[in-house]
Structure formats: C-alpha cells, structure tokens
Amino acid sequence: GAVVSQHPSRVICKSGTSVKIECRSLDFQATTMFWYRQFPKKSLMLMATSNEGSKATYEQGVEKDKFLINHASLTLSTLTVTSAHPEDSSFYICSARRDRGDGANVLTFGAGSRLTVL
Amino acid sequence: AQSVAQPEDQVNVAEGNPLTVKCTYSVSGNPYLFWYVQYPNRGLQFLLKYITGDNLVKGSYGFEAEFNKSQTSFHLKKPSALVSDSALYFCAVRDISGSARQLTFGSGTQLTVLP
C-alpha cells in the first residue's frame, strides 16, 4: 500500500531558529502533497498545498514566508518553519494524494512531526 | 461551503459491545465521504470511504459505515469493539466536483473502549 514517511517525528528547537520537516512518498509519486497543522484535541487545519515543480498554494491566514514549502521532486516535499516561536509549537502532518483510479483521491498521511519551540 | 459535524467529542464503549461514531455532513453537490483514525502522536490512517454505490461501506479492522443521503449522515460502526480500537476518529467530506485540497475534516471523536 501507499506509504508516506515524515521526518523528524519530534523536534525541539530554540526560539528564532528554523526547522525543516520532510515528507516523502515511499512507493508512489505525488505531484501534490498537503501540509496540515493540528492543535491539541482539534481537527486538522490545512496550511498549504505543495505542488511539484511550482509554488505552494497557501490557505488564508497562513504566512508563506513563515512556513516555506518546497516540492522539488515527485516524492519529496519539505516544510520549513522559519524563525520559529513558541506559538509555532504544534503537530504538523503531511499527506500525499495517490490516484486510486476511482477519482476519490484517498489521502495517505505521514505519521506527523511534533514541533516544540522553547 | 461544505462542513462536517461530529457531535460527540468522546464516546465510551465496553469491549465486545457495538460502537457507533456519528458524522453528519453538508455539501452543495454529491459527497465523497471518508473515515480516518489517528493513534496518539501519529498521522491519520484511512479506514474507509464512500464514493457511490452500496450505502453500506466496509473498511479496515472490521469497521463499516452507512451513507444516508436523506439524513446526510455517515456514521461509523463496528459490531464488537476492541480495546485496541481506542483512538481519535475523523470524518471527512468533499464534493465530488472538488479537489483533495477541499477535503474538510470533522473535529474528531475520541473513542475509548473499556476492558
């Protein structure tokens, strides 16, 4: 089955530093990946759509200069949280769309990355 | 605008008893409906989906869900709950004419199966 690997699973950093999170589709190509943010006991909030070979599409209210997304290949998207602050502490989850031929485009999710900014 | 409602934040059920996790939705057209499960500090795992056809959809780990168009519901069910089913469950919907970006998640229901 489709597998999405996300790394690192946990990261602790100091305020003001930048953190990069990787999302890889291991056994399929993904021209589109999605980045979500999840607060405790809350649903997933779509941050941006990562498009291979082009700029990411950010949702309203998400700072594109704060959350840099790069989708350099068909199997890798990265999210860089720049100049991180404690309020950026959260659980970040990526997902990739795999065309299953039924048009429903079931999303495969990574295991998530817990970011803690001190 | 589309939306998903999971009216129960928490559902508790005894092991071996049937379980139901409720979901209602709203879309302008016809829906694609999904259930995902999330274990602590993990991403979401796909359970099942409804696209078209039989209203009763069977998925992973013995779960099933019934699409009810008149009630705009897609409740998740399992005949006999296991302690290992304890997790956070998300219902999601998108219009069939939309894209994966437009997938809307419910707020989640924490299922606890008591031994």
Interface residues (C-beta under 8 A of the other chain):
Chain A: V4 Q6 S9 T32 F34 K41 K42 S43 L44 L46 T49 T57 F91 I93 C94 S95 R97 D102 G103 A104 N105 V106 L107 T108 F109 G110 A111 G112 R114
Chain B: D9 Y32 F34 Y36 N41 R42 G43 L44 Q45 F46 K49 I51 F90 I96 S99 A100 R101 L103 F105 G106 S107 G108 Q110
